């Protein structure tokens, strides 16, 4: 049984009034381990975001050498909102590290709830905002691209933006849902221990 399933089973036992298979100390330790796993996932996400940002920045700023004002606006929107997403992920990691488990159960519960709310906002509103603005920036680049490449290659480029983007979004979404499920179990465990 993996850590998440073990933590969830202990929480369910505690909620149903059954003798928990793990002590409160063991449940707290497993909750902390789950949080460490969440932070590891976030660091991986941050690394991917930074590398993608650097590659995209190089391509958009130096390789393509856009000349039109609309294209410059598109590049600015794409890079600006991508950078915002990186900053938010780094902020979330900092908040995750700052959680203190040596406080009272109610303080720990408040920390866990606030952290879950932060992750929900980042994975919800801010991620959709970033994707939307990134797409807007991409669309602002198309008029200049259309001056240099044929209609066939324009269609191929637009297709290659949206089709893999949708597939990657679905894959990333699955991993995000796993992280949020684990954080919800930690919050529920903290609620149970605070009672």
C-alpha positions in Angstrom: 0.0 0.0 0.0 1.5 3.4 -1.0 1.8 6.3 1.4 -1.3 8.1 0.2 -3.5 5.0 0.5 -2.2 4.2 4.0 -2.8 7.8 5.1 -6.3 7.7 3.6 -7.1 4.4 5.4 -5.9 5.8 8.7 -8.0 8.9 8.3 -11.1 6.8 7.4 -10.6 4.6 10.4 -10.3 7.6 12.6 -13.5 9.2 11.2 -15.6 6.0 11.5 -14.6 5.6 15.1 -12.8 2.3 14.5 -9.5 1.8 16.1 -7.1 3.4 13.7 -4.5 1.2 12.2 -2.0 4.0 12.9 -1.4 6.2 15.9 -1.9 10.0 15.7 1.8 10.4 15.6 2.1 8.0 12.7 -0.7 9.7 10.8 0.9 13.1 11.3 4.2 11.7 10.0 2.5 10.3 7.0 0.7 13.6 6.4 4.1 15.4 6.5 5.5 12.8 4.0 2.6 13.5 1.7 3.3 17.2 1.9 6.9 16.6 1.1 5.8 14.5 -1.9 3.6 17.4 -3.0 6.5 19.8 -2.7 8.7 17.5 -4.7 6.0 17.5 -7.4 5.9 21.3 -7.3 9.7 21.5 -7.6 9.5 19.3 -10.7 6.7 21.5 -12.1 8.8 24.6 -11.4 11.8 23.1 -13.1 9.8 22.2 -16.2 8.3 25.7 -16.2 11.7 27.5 -16.0 13.3 25.4 -18.7 10.2 25.9 -21.0 10.3 29.6 -20.2 14.0 29.9 -21.1 13.6 27.9 -24.4 10.5 29.9 -25.3 12.2 33.2 -24.4 15.2 32.3 -26.6 13.0 31.3 -29.6 10.6 34.3 -29.3 13.2 37.0 -28.5 16.2 36.0 -30.5 15.6 33.2 -33.0 12.4 34.5 -34.7 13.3 38.2 -34.5 9.8 39.6 -34.8 9.5 43.0 -36.3 5.9 44.1 -35.9 4.4 45.8 -32.9 1.6 43.3 -32.7 4.1 40.5 -32.5 6.1 42.3 -29.8 2.9 42.6 -27.8 2.2 38.8 -28.3 5.7 37.9 -27.2 5.3 40.2 -24.1 1.9 38.7 -23.2 3.2 35.1 -23.6 6.4 35.6 -21.6 4.8 37.8 -19.0 2.0 35.4 -18.1 4.4 32.5 -18.2 6.7 34.3 -15.8 3.7 35.0 -13.5 2.9 31.3 -13.4 6.6 30.5 -12.5 6.5 33.1 -9.7 3.2 31.7 -8.3 4.7 28.1 -8.3 7.8 29.4 -6.5 5.6 31.2 -4.0 3.6 28.1 -3.4 6.7 26.1 -2.7 7.8 28.7 -0.2 4.4 28.6 1.6 4.6 24.8 1.6 8.0 24.8 3.3 6.9 27.4 5.8 4.2 25.1 7.3 4.9 24.4 11.0 3.7 21.1 12.4 4.8 21.9 15.9 1.8 24.3 16.5 -1.6 23.4 17.8 -3.9 21.2 15.9 -6.2 24.1 15.0 -3.2 26.2 13.7 -2.0 23.2 11.7 -5.5 22.8 10.3 -5.6 26.5 9.3 -2.2 26.2 7.6 -3.3 23.1 5.7 -6.6 24.7 4.6 -4.9 27.9 3.5 -2.3 25.9 1.6 -5.0 23.9 -0.2 -6.8 27.1 -1.1 -3.6 28.5 -2.6 -3.0 25.4 -4.6 -6.6 25.4 -5.9 -6.2 29.0 -6.9 -3.0 28.4 -8.7 -4.2 25.3 -10.5 -7.5 26.9 -11.2 -7.8 30.6 -12.0 -4.1 31.4 -12.5 -3.4 28.4 -14.7 -6.5 29.1 -16.9 -5.5 32.8 -17.0 -1.9 31.8 -18.1 -3.2 29.4 -20.7 -5.7 31.9 -22.1 -3.2 34.8 -22.2 -0.5 32.5 -23.7 -2.9 31.5 -26.4 -3.8 35.2 -27.0 -0.1 36.0 -27.4 0.3 33.1 -29.8 -2.6 34.4 -31.9 -1.1 37.9 -31.9 2.0 36.3 -33.6 0.1 34.7 -36.4 -0.2 37.9 -38.6 3.5 38.2 -38.8 4.1 34.5 -39.4 1.5 34.6 -42.2 3.8 37.0 -44.1 6.6 34.5 -44.2 5.1 31.1 -44.5 2.4 29.4 -46.7 -1.2 28.8 -45.7 -0.4 25.1 -45.4 2.4 25.7 -42.9 0.2 28.2 -41.0 -2.5 25.6 -40.6 0.1 23.0 -39.5 1.6 25.5 -37.0 -1.8 26.3 -35.5 -2.8 22.6 -35.4 0.6 21.8 -33.8 -0.2 24.4 -31.1 -3.7 23.3 -30.2 -3.7 19.5 -30.5 -0.6 18.8 -28.4 -1.6 21.6 -26.1 -4.9 19.8 -25.4 -3.2 16.4 -24.9 -0.6 17.9 -22.5 -3.3 19.8 -20.6 -5.2 16.6 -20.0 -2.0 14.7 -18.8 -1.0 17.6 -16.5 -4.6 17.8 -15.2 -4.5 14.2 -14.1 -1.3 14.8 -12.1 -2.7 18.0 -10.6 -5.9 16.2 -9.5 -3.8 13.5 -7.7 -1.9 16.3 -5.9 -5.1 18.0 -4.8 -6.7 14.7 -3.7 -3.6 14.1 -1.4 -3.8 17.6 0.0 -7.5 17.2 0.7 -6.8 14.0 2.7 -4.2 15.9 4.7 -6.7 18.7 5.4 -9.3 16.1 6.4 -6.8 14.3 8.6 -5.9 17.7 10.3 -9.7 18.3 10.8 -10.1 15.0 12.5 -7.0 15.5 14.7 -8.3 19.0 15.7 -11.6 17.6 17.0 
